[in-house]
């Protein structure tokens, strides 16, 4: 069974670089990766916050949020 991983970002250059280098590096045989651009899909902000996301880009998997680099605080996306 694949592990669900959600990569949240805001579309900035830092986020896109992290998506290309981190999210796309996950083994697709082991991980079902969903990419969510919170800059475009603000309806998912609460979901991201509930998962522990404080800034983007961030990868959420196995119930933990991993903050990759500080691109923008989640409050800036409202």
N, C-alpha and C positions, 0 to 999 in steps of 0.2 A: 504494500500500500504506500502511495506517495504522501509525503508531508506537504501540507499547504504552507506556502510562503507568500506574503504580500509585501511588495515593495512600494512604499509611498514616496512620492516626490511632488515637486511643485513646478516642474518644467524648466527650471533654471539650468545654466550650464553645469554647475556642480552636480545637480541631480541627474542630469542626462549622462554625465561621465560615470557617476556611480552606478547608474542602471546598466550601462554597457560593460562596466568592469566587475560588478558584483552580482547583480541579479541575473544577468545572462551567463555567468560563470557556474551557476548552480546546475548540477546534473539533472537533466529533465527526466531521467529514469527514476530519480529519487524524490524530486520536488515538483510540485504543481505551483508554478510561480504566476501570480497575478500582479500586474503593474497598474497602480492607481495614481493618476495625476490629480492631486488635490487642488491644484490651481484651476483645473477644468471641471472637476467633480466635487464641489464643495459639500454636497449632500453626504459625503463619506467622512467628513471631518470628525464627527462625534465617534464614529467607529474607530478611526485612527487614534483618537485621544483615549478611548476606552482600552485600546490595545497597548497603551503606554507610550505612544509616539509623542515626543516633546518638540522635535524638530525634524525637518526633512533634509536630505534623504534618510529613510529608515527602512529596515527590513524587519518584518514581524514573522517569527516562526516559533513553533513549539511554545506558544504563550509568552514569548519574550520579545521586546522591541530592541533592536540593535541599531544605534544611531551611527551612521557611517561617516558623515562629515557635516559640519554645521552650515547648511545652505540658507535656511529660514526657520524661525520659530513657528510653531503651529498656530499661534495667535495671529501672526502676520497674514495668514491665509484666509481669515474670516472676511 
